[in-house]
Amino acid sequence: MPDAHAHDEQPRSAGQATGHAAGDSVGHEECYACPVGGFFLTARTASPEALDHLVNAASEMVAAFRSMAEAAERFLDQQRAAPPSAGARVRRIRVED
């Protein structure tokens, strides 16, 4: 199956894809069918303030995920370092064939 991004058609002009002035090469028509192409089309037409807001939101989301990962790592390190408790809630049951 050929890759939609790697074919021999001529790129569409921005006028055909977005209503912008003709001659601004944007990409193939098929590129706008995938989410990545749609994102770049939207990013080209969005205001700078909107893009700035999205970049800041993405940065905050990455910081939140990093914080969660660090907290999980600290918790796992504490669990590994803790001695097994005397009153363990798991009991081994022998199963014979």
N, CA, C and O atoms as a GROMACS GRO file, in nm:
protein
  388
    1MET      N    1   0.084  -0.118   0.000
    1MET     CA    2   0.000   0.000   0.000
    1MET      C    3   0.089   0.123   0.000
    1MET      O    4   0.172   0.137   0.090
    2PRO      N    5   0.075   0.214  -0.095
    2PRO     CA    6   0.162   0.330  -0.102
    2PRO      C    7   0.134   0.427   0.011
    2PRO      O    8   0.021   0.439   0.059
    3ASP      N    9   0.238   0.495   0.052
    3ASP     CA   10   0.228   0.595   0.158
    3ASP      C   11   0.162   0.720   0.102
    3ASP      O   12   0.203   0.769  -0.003
    4ALA      N   13   0.060   0.772   0.169
    4ALA     CA   14  -0.013   0.889   0.120
    4ALA      C   15   0.075   1.012   0.115
    4ALA      O   16   0.045   1.105   0.040
    5HIS      N   17   0.182   1.015   0.193
    5HIS     CA   18   0.270   1.131   0.197
    5HIS      C   19   0.384   1.122   0.096
    5HIS      O   20   0.459   1.217   0.078
    6ALA      N   21   0.396   1.009   0.030
    6ALA     CA   22   0.508   0.990  -0.063
    6ALA      C   23   0.456   0.946  -0.198
    6ALA      O   24   0.474   0.830  -0.236
    7HIS      N   25   0.391   1.035  -0.272
    7HIS     CA   26   0.345   1.002  -0.405
    7HIS      C   27   0.387   1.113  -0.500
    7HIS      O   28   0.443   1.214  -0.458
    8ASP      N   29   0.359   1.094  -0.628
    8ASP     CA   30   0.413   1.182  -0.730
    8ASP      C   31   0.322   1.298  -0.768
    8ASP      O   32   0.357   1.374  -0.859
    9GLU      N   33   0.208   1.316  -0.703
    9GLU     CA   34   0.121   1.427  -0.738
    9GLU      C   35   0.187   1.560  -0.701
    9GLU      O   36   0.272   1.566  -0.613
   10GLN      N   37   0.146   1.664  -0.771
   10GLN     CA   38   0.196   1.796  -0.739
   10GLN      C   39   0.134   1.844  -0.609
   10GLN      O   40   0.017   1.817  -0.584
   11PRO      N   41   0.210   1.916  -0.525
   11PRO     CA   42   0.151   1.968  -0.402
   11PRO      C   43   0.040   2.068  -0.433
   11PRO      O   44   0.047   2.141  -0.532
   12ARG      N   45  -0.060   2.070  -0.350
   12ARG     CA   46  -0.168   2.167  -0.365
   12ARG      C   47  -0.119   2.302  -0.318
   12ARG      O   48  -0.036   2.311  -0.228
   13SER      N   49  -0.170   2.404  -0.377
   13SER     CA   50  -0.136   2.538  -0.330
   13SER      C   51  -0.219   2.568  -0.207
   13SER      O   52  -0.322   2.506  -0.184
   14ALA      N   53  -0.174   2.664  -0.128
   14ALA     CA   54  -0.247   2.702  -0.008
   14ALA      C   55  -0.384   2.755  -0.044
   14ALA      O   56  -0.478   2.741   0.035
   15GLY      N   57  -0.399   2.816  -0.162
   15GLY     CA   58  -0.528   2.865  -0.204
   15GLY      C   59  -0.629   2.753  -0.220
   15GLY      O   60  -0.747   2.770  -0.190
   16GLN      N   61  -0.584   2.638  -0.267
   16GLN     CA   62  -0.674   2.524  -0.284
   16GLN      C   63  -0.708   2.462  -0.150
   16GLN      O   64  -0.820   2.415  -0.130
   17ALA      N   65  -0.612   2.461  -0.056
   17ALA     CA   66  -0.632   2.391   0.070
   17ALA      C   67  -0.694   2.480   0.177
   17ALA      O   68  -0.776   2.433   0.256
   18THR      N   69  -0.658   2.608   0.181
   18THR     CA   70  -0.699   2.690   0.294
   18THR      C   71  -0.764   2.822   0.256
   18THR      O   72  -0.813   2.893   0.344
   19GLY      N   73  -0.767   2.856   0.128
   19GLY     CA   74  -0.822   2.983   0.089
   19GLY      C   75  -0.718   3.094   0.090
   19GLY      O   76  -0.752   3.210   0.067
   20HIS      N   77  -0.593   3.062   0.116
   20HIS     CA   78  -0.486   3.161   0.114
   20HIS      C   79  -0.444   3.189  -0.029
   20HIS      O   80  -0.495   3.127  -0.123
   21ALA      N   81  -0.352   3.279  -0.045
   21ALA     CA   82  -0.304   3.315  -0.178
   21ALA      C   83  -0.243   3.195  -0.248
   21ALA      O   84  -0.171   3.117  -0.186
   22ALA      N   85  -0.271   3.181  -0.375
   22ALA     CA   86  -0.216   3.070  -0.452
   22ALA      C   87  -0.066   3.084  -0.460
   22ALA      O   88  -0.012   3.195  -0.458
   23GLY      N   89   0.002   2.972  -0.470
   23GLY     CA   90   0.147   2.972  -0.480
   23GLY      C   91   0.216   2.936  -0.350
   23GLY      O   92   0.333   2.898  -0.352
   24ASP      N   93   0.147   2.945  -0.238
   24ASP     CA   94   0.204   2.903  -0.110
   24ASP      C   95   0.188   2.752  -0.100
   24ASP      O   96   0.077   2.703  -0.078
   25SER      N   97   0.297   2.679  -0.115
   25SER     CA   98   0.289   2.534  -0.113
   25SER      C   99   0.262   2.486   0.029
   25SER      O  100   0.335   2.520   0.121
   26VAL      N  101   0.156   2.406   0.046
   26VAL     CA  102   0.118   2.357   0.178
   26VAL      C  103   0.134   2.206   0.187
   26VAL      O  104   0.182   2.156   0.288
   27GLY      N  105   0.096   2.134   0.085
   27GLY     CA  106   0.108   1.990   0.089
   27GLY      C  107   0.004   1.925   0.000
   27GLY      O  108  -0.072   1.993  -0.068
   28HIS      N  109   0.002   1.794   0.002
   28HIS     CA  110  -0.092   1.719  -0.079
   28HIS      C  111  -0.228   1.714  -0.012
   28HIS      O  112  -0.240   1.729   0.109
   29GLU      N  113  -0.329   1.694  -0.094
   29GLU     CA  114  -0.466   1.687  -0.041
   29GLU      C  115  -0.478   1.575   0.063
   29GLU      O  116  -0.547   1.592   0.163
   30GLU      N  117  -0.412   1.463   0.040
   30GLU     CA  118  -0.419   1.350   0.131
   30GLU      C  119  -0.362   1.382   0.267
   30GLU      O  120  -0.399   1.320   0.367
   31CYS      N  121  -0.272   1.479   0.274
   31CYS     CA  122  -0.209   1.514   0.402
   31CYS      C  123  -0.312   1.567   0.501
   31CYS      O  124  -0.293   1.554   0.622
   32TYR      N  125  -0.420   1.626   0.452
   32TYR     CA  126  -0.518   1.684   0.541
   32TYR      C  127  -0.617   1.581   0.593
   32TYR      O  128  -0.701   1.613   0.677
   33ALA      N  129  -0.608   1.458   0.545
   33ALA     CA  130  -0.694   1.352   0.593
   33ALA      C  131  -0.639   1.290   0.721
   33ALA      O  132  -0.714   1.230   0.798
   34CYS      N  133  -0.510   1.305   0.746
   34CYS     CA  134  -0.452   1.247   0.868
   34CYS      C  135  -0.447   1.353   0.978
   34CYS      O  136  -0.443   1.472   0.947
   35PRO      N  137  -0.446   1.312   1.104
   35PRO     CA  138  -0.447   1.407   1.214
   35PRO      C  139  -0.325   1.499   1.216
   35PRO      O  140  -0.336   1.615   1.254
   36VAL      N  141  -0.210   1.448   1.175
   36VAL     CA  142  -0.089   1.532   1.177
   36VAL      C  143  -0.102   1.644   1.074
   36VAL      O  144  -0.073   1.760   1.104
   37GLY      N  145  -0.144   1.610   0.953
   37GLY     CA  146  -0.164   1.713   0.851
   37GLY      C  147  -0.270   1.813   0.893
   37GLY      O  148  -0.255   1.933   0.870
   38GLY      N  149  -0.378   1.764   0.954
   38GLY     CA  150  -0.482   1.853   1.003
   38GLY      C  151  -0.431   1.948   1.110
   38GLY      O  152  -0.469   2.065   1.114
   39PHE      N  153  -0.344   1.897   1.198
   39PHE     CA  154  -0.285   1.983   1.301
   39PHE      C  155  -0.203   2.094   1.238
   39PHE      O  156  -0.215   2.210   1.275
   40PHE      N  157  -0.118   2.057   1.141
   40PHE     CA  158  -0.034   2.160   1.079
   40PHE      C  159  -0.116   2.261   0.999
   40PHE      O  160  -0.081   2.379   0.996
   41LEU      N  161  -0.223   2.216   0.937
   41LEU     CA  162  -0.311   2.310   0.867
   41LEU      C  163  -0.374   2.407   0.966
   41LEU      O  164  -0.378   2.527   0.942
   42THR      N  165  -0.421   2.354   1.078
   42THR     CA  166  -0.480   2.439   1.181
   42THR      C  167  -0.376   2.534   1.239
   42THR      O  168  -0.406   2.651   1.263
   43ALA      N  169  -0.255   2.484   1.262
   43ALA     CA  170  -0.150   2.569   1.318
   43ALA      C  171  -0.114   2.683   1.224
   43ALA      O  172  -0.082   2.793   1.269
   44ARG      N  173  -0.119   2.658   1.092
   44ARG     CA  174  -0.088   2.764   0.996
   44ARG      C  175  -0.192   2.874   0.996
   44ARG      O  176  -0.161   2.990   0.970
   45THR      N  177  -0.316   2.838   1.025
   45THR     CA  178  -0.424   2.936   1.016
   45THR      C  179  -0.461   2.996   1.152
   45THR      O  180  -0.540   3.090   1.157
   46ALA      N  181  -0.404   2.945   1.262
   46ALA     CA  182  -0.437   2.995   1.395
   46ALA      C  183  -0.360   3.123   1.425
   46ALA      O  184  -0.256   3.151   1.365
   47SER      N  185  -0.414   3.199   1.517
   47SER     CA  186  -0.347   3.324   1.556
   47SER      C  187  -0.224   3.290   1.641
   47SER      O  188  -0.219   3.185   1.703
   48PRO      N  189  -0.127   3.380   1.643
   48PRO     CA  190  -0.007   3.357   1.726
   48PRO      C  191  -0.041   3.342   1.874
   48PRO      O  192   0.024   3.266   1.945
   49GLU      N  193  -0.144   3.414   1.920
   49GLU     CA  194  -0.183   3.404   2.061
   49GLU      C  195  -0.237   3.264   2.092
   49GLU      O  196  -0.210   3.209   2.199
   50ALA      N  197  -0.314   3.208   2.000
   50ALA     CA  198  -0.368   3.074   2.020
   50ALA      C  199  -0.256   2.971   2.022
   50ALA      O  200  -0.257   2.880   2.106
   51LEU      N  201  -0.160   2.984   1.932
   51LEU     CA  202  -0.047   2.891   1.930
   51LEU      C  203   0.035   2.904   2.058
   51LEU      O  204   0.080   2.804   2.114
   52ASP      N  205   0.056   3.028   2.105
   52ASP     CA  206   0.130   3.050   2.229
   52ASP      C  207   0.058   2.982   2.346
   52ASP      O  208   0.121   2.920   2.431
   53HIS      N  209  -0.074   2.995   2.348
   53HIS     CA  210  -0.154   2.931   2.454
   53HIS      C  211  -0.139   2.779   2.448
   53HIS      O  212  -0.122   2.715   2.551
   54LEU      N  213  -0.145   2.721   2.328
   54LEU     CA  214  -0.130   2.576   2.313
   54LEU      C  215   0.008   2.528   2.356
   54LEU      O  216   0.020   2.423   2.420
   55VAL      N  217   0.111   2.604   2.322
   55VAL     CA  218   0.247   2.566   2.362
   55VAL      C  219   0.260   2.570   2.514
   55VAL      O  220   0.320   2.481   2.574
   56ASN      N  221   0.205   2.674   2.577
   56ASN     CA  222   0.211   2.683   2.723
   56ASN      C  223   0.133   2.570   2.789
   56ASN      O  224   0.179   2.512   2.888
   57ALA      N  225   0.016   2.537   2.735
   57ALA     CA  226  -0.064   2.427   2.790
   57ALA      C  227   0.008   2.294   2.776
   57ALA      O  228   0.008   2.213   2.868
   58ALA      N  229   0.070   2.272   2.661
   58ALA     CA  230   0.146   2.148   2.641
   58ALA      C  231   0.264   2.139   2.737
   58ALA      O  232   0.294   2.032   2.788
   59SER      N  233   0.329   2.251   2.760
   59SER     CA  234   0.442   2.254   2.854
   59SER      C  235   0.395   2.220   2.996
   59SER      O  236   0.462   2.145   3.067
   60GLU      N  237   0.282   2.274   3.036
   60GLU     CA  238   0.227   2.244   3.169
   60GLU      C  239   0.187   2.098   3.181
   60GLU      O  240   0.205   2.036   3.286
   61MET      N  241   0.132   2.042   3.073
   61MET     CA  242   0.092   1.902   3.076
   61MET      C  243   0.215   1.811   3.088
   61MET      O  244   0.212   1.713   3.162
   62VAL      N  245   0.321   1.843   3.016
   62VAL     CA  246   0.444   1.765   3.026
   62VAL      C  247   0.500   1.774   3.168
   62VAL      O  248   0.546   1.674   3.222
   63ALA      N  249   0.497   1.893   3.228
   63ALA     CA  250   0.546   1.910   3.365
   63ALA      C  251   0.463   1.827   3.463
   63ALA      O  252   0.517   1.768   3.556
   64ALA      N  253   0.332   1.821   3.442
   64ALA     CA  254   0.246   1.741   3.529
   64ALA      C  255   0.277   1.592   3.516
   64ALA      O  256   0.285   1.522   3.616
   65PHE      N  257   0.294   1.545   3.393
   65PHE     CA  258   0.330   1.404   3.374
   65PHE      C  259   0.466   1.372   3.435
   65PHE      O  260   0.484   1.265   3.494
   66ARG      N  261   0.561   1.464   3.421
   66ARG     CA  262   0.693   1.443   3.481
   66ARG      C  263   0.681   1.433   3.633
   66ARG      O  264   0.744   1.347   3.695
   67SER      N  265   0.601   1.520   3.692
   67SER     CA  266   0.580   1.516   3.837
   67SER      C  267   0.517   1.386   3.881
   67SER      O  268   0.557   1.328   3.982
   68MET      N  269   0.418   1.337   3.805
   68MET     CA  270   0.355   1.209   3.839
   68MET      C  271   0.454   1.094   3.828
   68MET      O  272   0.455   1.005   3.913
   69ALA      N  273   0.537   1.095   3.726
   69ALA     CA  274   0.635   0.988   3.707
   69ALA      C  275   0.738   0.989   3.818
   69ALA      O  276   0.779   0.883   3.867
   70GLU      N  277   0.781   1.108   3.860
   70GLU     CA  278   0.878   1.117   3.969
   70GLU      C  279   0.818   1.069   4.100
   70GLU      O  280   0.885   1.000   4.177
   71ALA      N  281   0.691   1.103   4.126
   71ALA     CA  282   0.623   1.057   4.247
   71ALA      C  283   0.608   0.906   4.246
   71ALA      O  284   0.628   0.840   4.348
   72ALA      N  285   0.572   0.849   4.132
   72ALA     CA  286   0.559   0.704   4.122
   72ALA      C  287   0.694   0.635   4.143
   72ALA      O  288   0.701   0.530   4.206
   73GLU      N  289   0.800   0.695   4.090
   73GLU     CA  290   0.933   0.638   4.108
   73GLU      C  291   0.974   0.641   4.255
   73GLU      O  292   1.031   0.544   4.306
   74ARG      N  293   0.945   0.752   4.324
   74ARG     CA  294   0.978   0.760   4.468
   74ARG      C  295   0.898   0.655   4.546
   74ARG      O  296   0.952   0.590   4.636
   75PHE      N  297   0.770   0.638   4.514
   75PHE     CA  298   0.688   0.539   4.582
   75PHE      C  299   0.743   0.399   4.561
   75PHE      O  300   0.753   0.321   4.655
   76LEU      N  301   0.779   0.366   4.438
   76LEU     CA  302   0.834   0.233   4.410
   76LEU      C  303   0.967   0.212   4.480
   76LEU      O  304   0.994   0.102   4.530
   77ASP      N  305   1.050   0.315   4.486
   77ASP     CA  306   1.177   0.303   4.558
   77ASP      C  307   1.153   0.276   4.706
   77ASP      O  308   1.224   0.195   4.767
   78GLN      N  309   1.053   0.343   4.766
   78GLN     CA  310   1.020   0.319   4.907
   78GLN      C  311   0.970   0.177   4.927
   78GLN      O  312   1.005   0.112   5.026
   79GLN      N  313   0.888   0.129   4.834
   79GLN     CA  314   0.836  -0.007   4.846
   79GLN      C  315   0.946  -0.111   4.834
   79GLN      O  316   0.945  -0.212   4.903
   80ARG      N  317   1.041  -0.086   4.746
   80ARG     CA  318   1.153  -0.181   4.728
   80ARG      C  319   1.245  -0.181   4.849
   80ARG      O  320   1.300  -0.285   4.886
   81ALA      N  321   1.263  -0.064   4.912
   81ALA     CA  322   1.355  -0.052   5.025
   81ALA      C  323   1.293  -0.100   5.155
   81ALA      O  324   1.365  -0.136   5.248
   82ALA      N  325   1.162  -0.102   5.164
   82ALA     CA  326   1.096  -0.142   5.288
   82ALA      C  327   1.112  -0.291   5.312
   82ALA      O  328   1.100  -0.371   5.219
   83PRO      N  329   1.140  -0.328   5.437
   83PRO     CA  330   1.150  -0.472   5.466
   83PRO      C  331   1.011  -0.535   5.458
   83PRO      O  332   0.910  -0.469   5.485
   84PRO      N  333   1.006  -0.663   5.422
   84PRO     CA  334   0.876  -0.729   5.415
   84PRO      C  335   0.810  -0.728   5.553
   84PRO      O  336   0.877  -0.751   5.654
   85SER      N  337   0.683  -0.702   5.558
   85SER     CA  338   0.614  -0.695   5.687
   85SER      C  339   0.593  -0.835   5.742
   85SER      O  340   0.579  -0.932   5.668
   86ALA      N  341   0.591  -0.842   5.876
   86ALA     CA  342   0.576  -0.973   5.942
   86ALA      C  343   0.436  -1.029   5.920
   86ALA      O  344   0.419  -1.150   5.910
   87GLY      N  345   0.339  -0.944   5.913
   87GLY     CA  346   0.202  -0.990   5.896
   87GLY      C  347   0.160  -0.980   5.750
   87GLY      O  348   0.060  -0.916   5.719
   88ALA      N  349   0.234  -1.042   5.662
   88ALA     CA  350   0.204  -1.033   5.520
   88ALA      C  351   0.065  -1.088   5.492
   88ALA      O  352   0.023  -1.186   5.553
   89ARG      N  353  -0.006  -1.027   5.401
   89ARG     CA  354  -0.142  -1.068   5.370
   89ARG      C  355  -0.146  -1.175   5.262
   89ARG      O  356  -0.254  -1.220   5.224
   90VAL      N  357  -0.032  -1.215   5.213
   90VAL     CA  358  -0.027  -1.319   5.110
   90VAL      C  359   0.022  -1.448   5.174
   90VAL      O  360   0.122  -1.449   5.245
   91ARG      N  361  -0.050  -1.553   5.148
   91ARG     CA  362  -0.012  -1.682   5.206
   91ARG      C  363   0.008  -1.780   5.091
   91ARG      O  364  -0.075  -1.788   4.999
   92ARG      N  365   0.116  -1.853   5.096
   92ARG     CA  366   0.144  -1.952   4.992
   92ARG      C  367   0.061  -2.077   5.018
   92ARG      O  368   0.054  -2.128   5.130
   93ILE      N  369   0.001  -2.125   4.912
   93ILE     CA  370  -0.078  -2.248   4.919
   93ILE      C  371  -0.014  -2.348   4.822
   93ILE      O  372   0.000  -2.322   4.703
   94ARG      N  373   0.022  -2.460   4.877
   94ARG     CA  374   0.083  -2.563   4.793
   94ARG      C  375  -0.025  -2.636   4.716
   94ARG      O  376  -0.127  -2.677   4.772
   95VAL      N  377  -0.001  -2.652   4.590
   95VAL     CA  378  -0.094  -2.726   4.503
   95VAL      C  379  -0.019  -2.848   4.453
   95VAL      O  380   0.087  -2.838   4.392
   96GLU      N  381  -0.075  -2.962   4.479
   96GLU     CA  382  -0.012  -3.086   4.437
   96GLU      C  383  -0.083  -3.142   4.316
   96GLU      O  384  -0.205  -3.131   4.303
   97ASP      N  385  -0.006  -3.202   4.230
   97ASP     CA  386  -0.066  -3.263   4.108
   97ASP      C  387  -0.137  -3.390   4.138
   97ASP      O  388  -0.192  -3.453   4.047
   0.00000   0.00000   0.00000
